[in-house]
Amino acid sequence: MEKNHNVSRRQFLTYALLGTGGFMAAGLIMPMVRFGVDPILQADAEGDMIDVAGVDELTDIPQAFDMEYEQDHGWHVETVQETVWIYLNGDEIVALSPICTHLGCTVNWGTDPDNPEQFFCPCHFGRFERDGTNVPGTPPTEPLHRYDHEVRDGRVLLGNPSPQV
């Protein structure tokens, strides 16, 4: 016994429109899925370390060192220049971000005449101790961020900054 598989005109149009709509929806959704999944599939950039200074250049007074790296925005690569404060605390190397944790201004070492042994943010009068700890009663509510670092062949290499909290 053979079944009759006739498709009516209405069923054919329904299937054709559903199929076409499905392909169009997939065409719209796939770029969004790729946008969300691509960063997961990319090589991890957190392991990248940037050579900043020689260990013999460091002192117990915080000094500003410039570092330069390439940042990939997906559609173009940009060269970024940043400054980092590095000093020796005994045998320990301390590398601090110059970005104020209050509103993102740039801090400098020893520029406040009343507090020459502190980092000072001139925008809103934020102050930080030598180790980056925020001074109570000033606008910043958290310490300066510290850079991950390592020493290779007498050179200081910096990774990403992270909060000291």
Residue pairs with C-beta under 8 A, 6 or more apart in sequence:
7 15
46 159
46 160
47 159
48 69
48 159
49 149
49 150
49 152
49 157
49 158
49 159
50 67
50 68
50 69
50 157
50 158
50 159
51 155
51 156
51 157
52 65
52 66
52 67
52 84
52 86
52 95
52 155
52 156
52 157
52 158
53 65
53 86
53 155
53 156
54 154
54 155
54 156
55 93
55 151
55 154
55 155
55 156
56 154
57 63
57 65
58 86
58 87
58 88
58 93
58 156
59 87
59 88
60 87
60 88
60 89
61 87
61 109
62 85
62 86
62 87
62 94
62 96
62 109
62 119
62 130
63 85
63 86
63 87
63 109
64 83
64 84
64 85
64 98
64 108
64 109
65 83
65 84
65 85
65 86
66 81
66 82
66 83
67 81
67 82
67 83
67 84
67 158
68 79
68 80
68 81
68 82
69 79
69 80
69 82
70 77
70 78
70 79
70 80
71 77
71 78
71 79
71 80
82 98
83 98
83 106
84 95
84 96
84 97
84 98
84 147
84 158
85 95
85 96
85 97
85 98
85 107
85 109
85 119
85 144
86 93
86 94
86 95
86 96
86 156
87 93
87 94
87 130
88 94
89 130
89 131
93 149
93 151
93 156
94 131
94 132
94 146
95 146
95 147
95 149
95 156
95 158
96 119
96 132
96 144
96 145
96 146
96 147
97 144
97 145
97 146
97 147
97 161
98 106
98 107
98 108
98 144
99 105
99 106
99 107
99 144
99 145
99 161
100 106
100 107
100 121
100 123
100 124
100 126
100 140
100 144
101 126
101 134
101 140
101 141
101 142
101 143
101 144
101 145
102 121
102 123
102 124
102 126
102 139
102 140
102 141
103 123
103 124
103 139
105 121
105 122
105 123
105 124
105 126
106 121
107 119
107 120
107 121
107 126
107 128
107 144
108 119
108 120
108 122
109 118
109 119
109 120
110 116
110 117
110 118
110 120
111 120
111 122
112 118
112 120
112 127
115 127
117 130
118 127
118 128
118 129
118 130
118 135
119 127
119 128
119 129
119 130
119 132
119 144
120 126
120 127
120 128
121 127
121 128
121 139
121 140
124 139
125 138
125 139
126 134
126 135
126 138
126 139
126 140
127 134
127 135
127 138
127 140
128 134
128 135
128 140
128 143
128 144
129 135
131 143
132 143
132 144
132 145
132 146
132 164
133 143
133 164
134 140
134 141
134 142
134 143
134 144
142 163
142 164
142 165
143 163
143 164
143 165
144 164
145 161
145 162
145 163
145 164
146 161
146 162
146 164
147 158
147 159
147 160
147 161
147 162
148 158
148 159
148 160
148 161
148 162
149 156
149 157
149 158
149 159
150 156
150 157
150 159
151 157
